């Protein structure tokens, strides 16, 4: 058996709120899985790699991405043709892994192109990229958030939703994304506009859960958050105005919350004079409220995941670590911020093999100069080493 042992590092394994000095990790080079991990004298192996007393942590898992988008545009460039969108997606996937993100969930993709891309990644035809859970195109009402060229499955009744979701799963979608409210990036709707109905979203949940798949709901304002949780979705995406009534429901049902703070923060911070005024105003009006509300949800026990909405304006594919910094700024401990990535693995139902560094799990890890439990900015180190399944990618 070909094995590599990594030695002489300080381990944050993703589970314990501490760092273990003088650690080692034995990896099966064929499977990419950890066969033994511990402290002190390392076992012998075919190769030994000394990590020079640096800090090792799990690769980040980002559950809200749009790899086909162009983050330099106000709307992600949904009118791009399929070739442009595909090439852009592959480039963005490389940027994701380089930044330390080792697994992603797409939350809407033009042309359903994330489905074949994920299959090519799984078979090794595209390398040095994260693994990807594809969603295909979003499910939106006619005229709603997500009704853009090449971007949305338009549904206007429970029956239409049922057929569309079944078609999406037939194509190979492994997650379903429904649009419960308006949003920042569409001109003629607002965050507090409810869109898809409870009945329509419930059908999506019913069909997805039949296949053991998860459903994410874009939901920013209260009416839509309420409707989406009532419909039984697995995660609320954004959740900017989540209140105690909705939090009670989420706690009862085990619903996850993906804040994507960096998406709104980036747009409000950098968009003035560059993006349309209506778009900047919506983001700026929300940013203080959403940071307060998300932290309140965390304090009440809602399970917070790590997601960035990457591909939105000024929010490129290197900012997952910035999301962690923003969470810490608004009241999360470093450990709570880092644990959002573990929650991402749990939401995606991949936590038996990903999310923490333990025996039997994949050796997806980052090597940092500084301790992320002491300084969360350590995760944003520009020249960190990134390993995917035990192989150094960057």
C-alpha positions, 0 to 999 in steps of 0.5 A: 500500500502506498502511504504518505505520512505528514509530520511536525505540524499543529493540528486543528482537526475541525472538531475540537476547539484547540490545536494539537502540537507535534501531530502526524497524519498518515494518508493512503495515496490511493484512496486519499483517506486518512488511515491514522492521525495522532500526536508524537512519534509518526508511523513509517510510510513510503513518503514522509513530508515534514510540515515545518511546525505549521498549522493544518486545518480542514479544507473549507466547504462552501455551500452557496456558489455560482461558479458560472457567474462573472463577479465583475458584472452587476448581474453575474452575466446570465446572457453569456453563451454556454461556452463562455459560461463553462470556461468561466466556471472552470477558471472559477473552480480553480480559484476556489481550490487555490483559496482553500475551498475543497468542496462546494454546493452550487445554488443555481447554475446557467444551462445546468452546466454544473451537472456535467462539470461535477461528473467530470470532476468526479471522474478525474477529467477536471483536476485541481478543483473542489468537488461539487454538488450540482443544483442545475438551474434554480426554480423561480416563479415567472417574473421572479428572482431567478427569471433571467436568461438561461438561469431559471426553471419557471414554475407557477403551480405545484404541478409545474414545480413537481415536473420541473424538479423531477426533470432536474433530478433526472438530469443529475441535480444533487441539490434543489434551489428554490426562490422564496423572495426577491433579491438584491440583484434584480431591479423589480423585486425586493427582499421582502417580496414573497415569491414561490408559495408554500405549496410550490416549495413543499412539492420541491421538498417532497420530490427532493426528499424522496431521493434523499436530496436537499433543498435550499431556499433563497429567502431574505425577507420575513414572509419568504423565510417563513414560507420556506421553513413552513415548506420544509426546506433544508436550508435558508440562504441569506436569511437577512431578516430572520426573526424569532418566530422563524428561528423557533421554526428552524430550531424545531425542524433543524433548518440550516442558515447560510448567511452569505454576509460577504455578498451583501457586504462587498456590494455595499462597500465597493458598489457605489458609483460602479453598480446601479444605484438601486442595487447598491441601495438595497445592499447598503440598507440591509447590511447592518440588520443582517449582521445583527440578525444572523448573530442572533440566530447563531446565539439562539442555536440555529446551525450556521453554514459557510457560504458566500454567494460567490459570483455576485458583484465584487464577491469573487471566488477567493472570499470564503475566508473573508466570510469567516472574518466577517462572522468573527467581527459580528460576534462569532468566536473563531471556533464558531466561525470555523465550525460553519464549514463542518455544518456545511458538510452536515447539511450536504450529508457528506460529513462521514467523509468530509469536514473534519480531519479524522481517520476514515475521512478524506485528507482535504486540508490547508497548511497555514503559517498562523493559528486560525483559532487565534487569528481568523485572518490566518485562513486568508493567507495568500500562499497557503498550501492546499491539499485535496485527497492527500495530494498537494494542488496548490 
